Amino acid sequence: MVRQIIKYTIIVILVVIVLLWFLGGGAGKVINAARSFHFLSFSDLLTSSTSLSTFQLPWQPAMPTIDINPVGLPGDEGVPSYPPSNSSSAQASPYTGQVGILEGAARTQTTSGQYIELRAQGGLTSPLNISGWSLESALTGVRAYVPQASTLFRQGRINPVINVTLPSGGTAVVLTGISPVGVSFRENKCTGYLGTLQPFVPPLEQSCPSPLASIPRTAENEAALGANCFEYLATLPSCTFPTSLPASLSNACRSAIQNKLSYNGCVNQYSGSTAFARNAWRLFLAQGAPLWDGEHDVIRLLDGQGRVVDVINY
């Protein structure tokens, strides 16, 4: 009895399915759907572009479409997004026209000899702080930041550094390599002495106080040092520290020369005088390879916000 019930139930279900099939279009709809299915090659079966992905039997329900939008993963909100260094460089800086770039020796392909110059234009009402500004090659994307510097460099000691400010007409030589004295610095009326001990590119200005200005020929000094001391001083050029002194000089003369005719001796004597500090800086980027191309480059000066202050193209 139970077997007969199951048998008749299966027959009824099959009849219902066949009726639904004919009501839904029957064999003709299946044939038309099959005709719409095609692919050019067997490889089409492996791609989503073939009509196989859209083939549907008459009794299959339509598949819903789902739009998937990218979402941030947990923790992504704490990761900053850094735009390229030149992403904001199309924006003009409010300092445009106040500081300009000079090519200098940008084409030189040694770190010790490659440099460019920055010059503040005349008419500035207050000095511009350029530490944190940067120089960028628009061609290679290489970028280096203007460092801090010592405002009163002294030899043989650790020199504190401060932000670099350019007053009206002020200049900064920005060198690619490392500093011969270990730090960037502001030039002064004594820095010519540094150039006699180590090479600087470009050469430091040789305009130190003359030896006879540092050790003036007064009656008191002549009596203490001897007349031949001043005769010898008259033969020395500025910014020169003599390493070999004549045997005829007195010990007092030798001591005066060693104490006064040197960089530190000059700083000790003149740092409090007017016009001691110059409106010129030597800034060293401390790079191990040249930054700017030897044939062609586009160098941009960017302010602290990455906006273009000036551009040179060579």
Secondary structure, DSSP 4 states (H G I P E B T S, - for coil): -HHHHHHHHHHHHHHHHHHHHHHTTHHHHHHHHHHH---SSGGGGGSTTSGGGG---TTSPPPPP------PPTTGGGS-----TTTTTTSBPTTTTTEEEE-TTTT--STTT-EEEEEEPTT-SS-EE-TT-EEEETTT--EEE---BBSS--TTSPPP-B--EE-TT-EEEEESS--TTSS-EEEETTTHHHHHHS--SSPPP--PPPHHHHS---HHHHHHH-HHHHHHHTTPPTT---SS--TTS-HHHHHHHHHHSSHHHHHHHHTTSTT-EEEEEEEE---SS--S-SS--EEEEE-TTS-EEEEEE-
